[in-house]
Amino acid sequence: MKIAFLSSLNPNNINYWSGTLYYIFRSLQQMHEVEWIGGDILEKTRQKHYKENEIHKPFIPELYSQLFAEMILDTLHKHNKFDMIIARDCFFIAHLCVNIPIVYIGDTTFDLIRESWGITHDKTIRLLDDIEKRAILNTDCIIYSSQWAKENAITHYGADPSKIEVVEFGANIMKEPRVRDIQTSHVEYCNLLFIGKDWKRKGGDKAVETFNLLKKRNFNCTLTIIGCNPDLNDSDSDLRIIPFINKSQAEDAELLHRIMGITRKMKNRGYCLPWNRQRISRTRKPRGNSGKTVSPAS
């Protein structure tokens, strides 16, 4: 089967979308002929936008959904016939008219995420909501990573429940730790882990709050921050900041593997996928009377 993979993000880069695109793309390539379409289309449109508008006017891809449809159709016609389209971005498929199946993959809907994005302008909200709805209604199959997203697509956007499947996207780790490799302790010790590029939106303050609370209670704990470099007083020897880990590099992947192996509590918000649950379930060893996991803050 020949598949057109529509994505504004490069699926060959493991750092995008927490690695989900990378793993989906690679899995599909094992059995099908898959071609990525979208990166150059988005960039050409971005350049067009800033050429025709003042530089301070933000580029909103949803404004160009109809243009994207025309550009994608042109690309599809120039190549050999495709059997299916798999799309990550709603603005690529909202106005796309083709005679082959369209599969839309996502972790959320705009309605669920708009508050987290901080979008308050009514006109922008209506635009993005409309493009999301058009994309949902224009697909043959939708794959969400949670029941939460599925239910919203049905109730808010009028999606047909029969065409939606829920498939958890899995943990974004290169190597699954074996139980015997996971470090445990006979004393109460809590290793906190925060992973995220956007410190504020992902709830970094909650991670620090939890860490400080445990410290005040004289609890043995550490906090490791991966993916960003927040302005914190890192003089505490139990606080470790790793601004970037490249999981495609063996040394960095092994470092992440070791950190996950000793983590007892992961702090994060703003994730739509069950990634945190997947990550922690891959790296937690059942605890008996020899120790316990402490969750002082939700």
Sequence and secondary structure as in RCSB ss.txt:
>XXXX:A:sequence
MKIAFLSSLNPNNINYWSGTLYYIFRSLQQMHEVEWIGGDILEKTRQKHYKENEIHKPFIPELYSQLFAEMILDT
LHKHNKFDMIIARDCFFIAHLCVNIPIVYIGDTTFDLIRESWGITHDKTIRLLDDIEKRAILNTDCIIYSSQWAK
ENAITHYGADPSKIEVVEFGANIMKEPRVRDIQTSHVEYCNLLFIGKDWKRKGGDKAVETFNLLKKRNFNCTLTI
IGCNPDLNDSDSDLRIIPFINKSQAEDAELLHRIMGITRKMKNRGYCLPWNRQRISRTRKPRGNSGKTVSPAS
>XXXX:A:secstr
 EEEEE SS TT TTGGGGHHHHHHHHHHTTSEEEEESHHHHHHHHHHHHHHS TTS   GGGGHHHHHHHHHHH
HHHSS  SEEEES HHHHTT   SS EEEEES  HHHHHHHHT   HHHHHHHHHHHHHHHHT SEEEESSHHHH
HHHHHHH   GGGEEE       SS   GGGS   SS EEEEEEE S TTTTTHHHHHHHHHHHHHTT EEEEEE
ES      TTSTTEEEE    TTSHHHHHHHHHHHHH  EE   S  STHHHHHHHHH     TT        
